[in-house]
Amino acid sequence: MKLTPISQKFVLHWGEMGSRWGVNRTVSQIHALLYITGKPMNAEEIAETLGVARSNVSTSLKELQNWKLVKLAHLMGDRRDHFETSLDMWELFRTIVRERKTRELDPTIFTLRECLTSPDLPQEDKAAQERIRQTLALMETLTSWTDEMLRLEPATLMKLLKMGATVQKFVRGEARAGDRQPEEPA
């Protein structure tokens, strides 16, 4: 399959971004290819389109399946395995956030809790103990907030995201510009 210049740019950029996020470039490019084409593809077709080794494609597809970003698809009349990804960006976003939370945040919280319940904790410096407590509190708050955000419908979440600056002002206790009373002269 030959990609259009825009699709090619999308796939290449997704690969660059993936490597910045700690994901193998080819893994990211395969995901981008499946997303932008919007159709199931077999491994040979993916390898040919991206110009990468078939073995690299197989390894990358396994990783994408482990991340729950790609699933197996069968096409009528074709015995080969095909692979597809969700075309719903919100579903992809939620999957990535859930998987990163499971792989990165949850083990950190577990370890911090272990540290705080360890019989060796009193031997640690009081300041170090407090930093561990503060880190755990932050991590638990972040994961709790993340779980709540993942439960929201995409339309509600989008409204919340668009309210960013307004929410920040509200939390800081600032009134809206139109609600401010004029200052009295000194």
Secondary structure, DSSP 8 states (H G I E B T S, - for coil): ----HHHHHHHHHHHHHHHHTTS-HHHHHHHHHHHHH-S-EEHHHHHHHHT--HHHHHHHHHHHHHTTS-EEEEETTEEEEEEE--S-HHHHHHHHHHHHIIIIIHHHHHHHHHHHH-TTGGGS-HHHHHHHHHHHHHHHHHHHHHHHHHHS-HHHHHHHHHTHHHHHHHHHT---GGG-------
